Amino acid sequence: MQTDFLQQINTRAWGLPPVKLSILRLDLLNELGVGNKLFKLKYNLQQARDERKQSLLSFGGAWSNHIYALAALGKTEGFKTIGIIRGEPAHGLTPMLEDAQRWGMELHFVGRQEYRQRNEAGYLQQLHERFPESFIIPEGAANELGTKGCSEIVGLLDRLDNGYQVLVCACGTGSTFAGLVSAARADKKLIGVSVLKGLEGLESAVEKAVDQTPLGQVCQWQIKHGYHHGGYAKVSPELKAFMLEFEKRHGIPLDPVYTNKLMYALFEMIKNSEFQLNQRIVAIHSGGLQGRRGFDWLPGYF
């Protein structure tokens, strides 16, 4: 196992209280940088094979990391892929959708009203009838199979460093965090940082994972909701300045939507003495660097 996947960050250089902070670089696990989606899609693809499906169908926006990863992994694993995309093709394809199309994904653009139906049984049935050879995966692979895959991130981390005390990750749908909670030992503390505004319901997704965990093995966990900086993909001036300074000091590229908000929140928590001195903390870099192309103030890195 390459030790480069776990990189240390010197918090004292920022004038912060001393903790032992490392970043788990999931963005380095795959040459296409699919990050945590490698885990979220693992068992979804396996189930599609078991059902002898020829294609994978899922949902996302014009800058969706999930759509990007599905197209990339689908091509690698020999599946056709279909994307139900929120938006209008007349606006042009983003670099993310250009990548997906280049990897063979069939793009179907729908309006916001239709897109809101993506989790409704009737709409899903229509898609089953329209694309009978497709295995349908929810947006973000936010299902039990996605959570099961993300539980294996804990095993990866334990092989690299099983002495950490706190594990921190960004939360979108909450399925990655739910997988971590379901697999973490009882002596670990897990903290999720929500990148969306007004999604206190994330806790319910985690609770479902906890229900499937053997009694007595549940770790301590919480989700922080105060670091969204205005909402999904919103970047405040403070967040922008932090990201540029962090990358300058440490040479680790972040994505603006998830990992940057995670690291900003974590540094604020360290500054506010929410951790014990010299406590061993691991932050998960979930990938998504391809999304940097949507922010013209950022160098590419990808």
C-alpha positions in Angstrom: 0.0 0.0 0.0 1.5 3.4 -1.0 2.1 5.7 1.9 1.5 8.7 -0.4 -2.2 8.0 0.1 -2.0 9.4 3.6 -0.2 12.8 3.8 0.5 14.8 6.9 -0.5 18.4 7.4 1.4 20.7 9.8 -1.2 22.8 11.6 1.4 24.7 13.6 2.4 26.5 10.4 -1.0 28.1 10.5 -0.6 29.2 14.1 -3.2 26.5 15.2 -3.1 24.3 18.2 -1.0 21.2 17.6 -3.0 18.1 16.4 -1.7 15.2 14.3 -3.6 15.8 11.0 -3.4 13.7 7.9 -5.3 13.7 4.6 -6.5 10.4 3.1 -5.9 11.0 -0.7 -8.7 9.1 -2.3 -8.2 11.3 -5.3 -4.9 9.4 -6.0 -6.5 5.9 -6.1 -7.6 6.1 -9.7 -5.8 7.9 -12.6 -9.1 9.6 -13.5 -9.5 11.0 -10.0 -13.0 9.5 -9.3 -12.2 9.4 -5.6 -14.9 8.1 -3.3 -17.1 7.3 -6.3 -14.8 4.3 -6.8 -16.3 2.9 -3.6 -19.8 4.2 -4.1 -20.1 2.6 -7.5 -18.3 -0.7 -6.7 -21.3 -2.8 -5.6 -23.7 -1.0 -7.9 -21.7 -2.2 -10.9 -21.4 -5.6 -9.3 -25.2 -5.8 -8.9 -25.6 -4.7 -12.5 -23.4 -7.6 -13.6 -25.3 -10.0 -11.5 -28.6 -8.9 -13.1 -26.9 -9.2 -16.5 -27.7 -5.5 -17.4 -25.9 -4.1 -20.4 -26.0 -0.4 -19.3 -26.0 1.9 -16.3 -28.4 4.8 -15.9 -28.2 7.6 -13.4 -28.8 11.3 -12.7 -26.8 14.5 -12.3 -26.3 18.1 -13.1 -23.9 19.6 -15.7 -21.0 19.5 -13.2 -21.8 16.2 -11.6 -18.8 14.2 -10.2 -21.1 11.2 -10.1 -22.0 11.4 -13.8 -18.3 11.8 -14.6 -17.3 8.8 -12.5 -20.1 6.7 -13.8 -19.1 7.3 -17.4 -15.4 6.7 -16.7 -15.9 3.5 -14.7 -18.7 2.2 -16.9 -16.4 2.4 -19.9 -13.6 0.7 -18.0 -15.9 -2.1 -16.9 -17.6 -2.6 -20.3 -21.0 -1.0 -19.6 -22.9 1.4 -21.8 -23.9 4.5 -19.7 -26.9 6.8 -19.8 -27.1 10.1 -18.0 -30.3 11.9 -17.2 -29.0 15.5 -17.0 -30.7 18.4 -15.3 -30.4 21.3 -17.8 -30.7 22.3 -21.4 -28.3 21.1 -24.1 -28.6 24.5 -25.8 -26.4 25.9 -23.1 -23.5 23.8 -24.3 -21.7 20.9 -22.6 -19.5 21.5 -19.6 -16.0 19.9 -19.6 -17.4 17.2 -17.3 -20.2 16.3 -19.7 -17.8 16.4 -22.6 -15.7 13.8 -20.8 -18.7 11.7 -20.1 -19.8 11.9 -23.7 -16.3 11.0 -24.9 -16.4 7.9 -22.8 -19.6 6.9 -24.5 -22.3 8.2 -22.2 -25.6 8.8 -23.8 -26.9 12.2 -22.5 -30.6 13.0 -22.0 -31.4 16.5 -20.9 -34.5 17.1 -18.8 -36.1 20.2 -17.2 -36.1 20.8 -13.5 -39.7 19.7 -13.0 -39.0 16.3 -14.6 -35.6 16.0 -12.7 -37.4 16.4 -9.4 -39.1 13.1 -10.1 -35.9 11.1 -10.2 -36.6 9.3 -7.0 -40.3 8.7 -7.6 -41.5 5.1 -8.2 -43.7 6.0 -11.2 -40.9 7.9 -13.0 -38.4 5.2 -12.3 -40.8 2.6 -13.8 -41.1 4.7 -16.9 -37.3 4.7 -17.2 -37.2 0.9 -16.7 -39.7 0.5 -19.6 -37.8 3.0 -21.8 -34.3 1.5 -21.0 -35.0 -2.1 -20.1 -31.3 -3.1 -20.3 -30.2 -0.5 -17.8 -29.4 -0.8 -14.1 -30.7 2.4 -12.5 -28.5 4.0 -9.9 -29.8 6.9 -7.8 -28.1 10.3 -8.0 -24.8 10.2 -6.2 -25.1 6.4 -5.8 -27.0 7.2 -2.6 -28.3 3.7 -1.9 -27.4 0.7 0.3 -24.9 -0.5 -2.3 -23.2 2.8 -2.3 -23.0 2.9 1.5 -21.7 -0.7 1.5 -18.9 0.3 -0.8 -18.0 3.4 1.2 -17.7 1.2 4.3 -14.5 -0.2 2.8 -12.8 3.2 3.0 -12.4 2.4 6.7 -10.6 -0.8 5.9 -8.3 1.1 3.6 -7.5 3.7 6.2 -7.0 1.1 8.9 -4.3 -0.6 6.8 -2.5 2.8 6.5 -3.0 4.0 10.0 -5.3 2.3 12.5 -4.2 4.6 15.4 -6.2 7.6 14.3 -8.9 8.9 16.7 -11.1 11.2 14.6 -12.2 10.8 11.0 -13.7 13.8 9.1 -15.3 13.9 5.7 -17.5 16.2 3.6 -21.2 15.2 3.2 -23.4 15.7 0.1 -26.0 12.9 0.1 -24.6 11.5 3.3 -24.0 8.0 1.9 -20.2 8.1 2.2 -20.4 9.3 5.8 -23.1 6.6 6.5 -20.7 3.9 5.2 -17.9 5.2 7.4 -20.1 5.2 10.5 -21.3 1.6 9.7 -17.7 0.3 9.6 -15.8 2.4 12.1 -14.8 0.9 15.4 -16.6 2.1 18.6 -13.5 3.9 19.8 -13.4 6.3 16.8 -15.2 9.6 16.5 -16.6 10.6 13.1 -17.5 14.2 12.0 -19.3 15.0 8.8 -19.3 18.5 7.2 -22.4 19.2 5.2 -21.6 21.2 2.0 -25.3 21.9 1.3 -27.6 24.4 3.0 -30.6 23.3 5.0 -30.1 19.5 4.9 -30.4 18.6 8.5 -32.1 15.4 7.3 -28.6 14.0 6.6 -28.7 12.5 10.0 -31.5 10.1 9.0 -29.2 8.6 6.3 -26.6 7.9 8.9 -29.1 6.4 11.3 -30.1 3.8 8.7 -26.5 2.7 8.6 -26.3 2.6 12.4 -29.3 0.4 12.5 -27.4 -2.2 10.4 -24.3 -2.1 12.8 -23.9 -4.8 15.4 -25.0 -3.6 18.9 -22.2 -2.1 20.8 -20.1 -1.3 17.8 -21.5 2.2 16.9 -18.9 4.9 17.0 -19.5 8.5 18.2 -20.6 10.7 15.3 -22.0 14.1 14.4 -22.6 16.3 11.3 -21.7 20.0 11.2 -24.1 22.1 9.2 -22.6 25.6 9.6 -19.9 25.5 6.9 -21.8 25.4 3.6 -20.8 29.0 2.8 -24.1 29.8 1.2 -25.0 26.4 -0.4 -23.9 23.8 -2.7 -21.0 24.9 -5.0 -21.0 28.3 -3.4 -17.6 29.8 -2.6 -17.4 32.7 -0.2 -14.4 35.1 -0.3 -13.1 33.5 2.9 -13.3 30.0 1.4 -11.6 31.1 -1.8 -8.7 32.7 0.1 -8.3 29.7 2.3 -8.2 27.3 -0.6 -5.5 29.3 -2.5 -3.4 29.6 0.7 -3.8 25.9 1.6 -2.7 24.7 -1.8 0.3 27.1 -1.8 1.5 25.9 1.6 0.9 22.1 1.2 0.8 21.4 -2.5 -2.3 19.4 -2.2 -5.1 20.4 -4.7 -8.6 20.6 -3.3 -12.0 20.7 -5.0 -14.0 23.8 -4.2 -17.3 22.0 -3.6 -16.4 19.3 -1.1 -12.9 19.0 0.2 -12.2 22.7 0.5 -15.2 23.2 2.7 -14.1 20.2 4.7 -10.6 21.5 5.3 -11.9 25.0 6.1 -14.3 23.6 8.6 -11.7 21.4 10.1 -9.2 24.3 10.6 -11.9 26.3 12.2 -12.7 23.5 14.6 -9.0 23.1 15.4 -8.7 26.9 16.0 -11.7 26.7 18.3 -10.1 24.0 20.4 -12.7 21.4 19.5 -10.0 18.7 19.5 -7.6 17.6 22.2 -3.9 18.6 21.8 -2.0 16.0 19.7 -5.2 14.2 18.8 -4.8 12.1 15.6 -7.2 13.3 12.9 -7.7 12.0 9.4 -9.6 14.1 6.8 -10.9 12.3 3.6 -10.0 13.9 0.3 -13.0 12.6 -1.8 -11.6 13.6 -5.2 -13.6 15.7 -7.6 -10.6 17.7 -8.9 -12.1 17.6 -12.4 -14.7 20.0 -11.2 -12.1 22.7 -10.7 -12.5 23.5 -14.4 -15.8 25.2 -13.5 -13.9 27.9 -11.5 -11.9 30.3 -13.6 -9.9 31.6 -10.6 -8.3 28.2 -10.0 -5.3 26.6 -11.7 -6.2 23.3 -13.4 -4.3 20.6 -11.7 -6.3 18.1 -13.6 
